[in-house]
Amino acid sequence: MRDFAMPTKKAKSRGHVFRGEDLAGPLLTWLNSRRNTEGRIESLLDAYRRRRALTSENEIRAWETEVDGILGYYRLLPVIIGTNANQWLIDWRSTRKDSQSPESAALLKLLTLASQGLLANVRRCERPDCGTWFYQRFVHQKYHTEKCKFAVLAADPARKEKRREYMRDLRKLKKRLRNARKKTQKRR
């Protein structure tokens, strides 16, 4: 007779990876781990969000000049890190002595996400005391974790009042059902 061991814990799968989510990793790591040097990356994210509201050519040109000014800090050179028959694998290296390579990696991911139209998915958690950066998987997603979502909901006075009313009505209903059950049991 064979002994079959049941697994004690199922491995948690990562699930679906959303378009751009893998690219956002180094950018989010940079945004969440460092209180950035002079906030250049955040400035680019802010500029990206402001761009949608601009309509006149003068506003757009001024915006482009602002973004070019921020990008002008970075000095990057393309470096071939590998090849195959049809493709070059290229990385970008900083030429600045004072530039941090994680910041450069974050910048490259930011530019890639922007060129693919996915940078709007990099957001801050809307919980007032959180502010963690995350990759928004769904349009309605406002918080980086369920914990933040429930904390905001629990603090909302309007929701608290609705919940109080709901629980009051539920208790009344349960009381009526208990009384009705007691009456039917007495009749038997």
WOSULUR-V605822 format. One line per field, one symbol per residue. ss: DSSP state (A for helix, B for strand, O for the rest). A space follows every 50 residues. Layout:
ss = ???
This chain:
ss = OOOOOOOOOOOOOOOOOOOOAAAAAAAAAAAAAOOOOOOAAAAAAAAAAA AOOOOOAAAAAAAAAAAAAAAOOOOBBBBBBBBOOOOBBBBBBBOOOOOO AAAAAAAAAAAAAAAOOOAAABBBOOOOOOOOBBBOOOOOOOOOOAAAAA AAAAAOAAAAAAAAAAAAAAAAAAAAAAAAAAAAAAAO
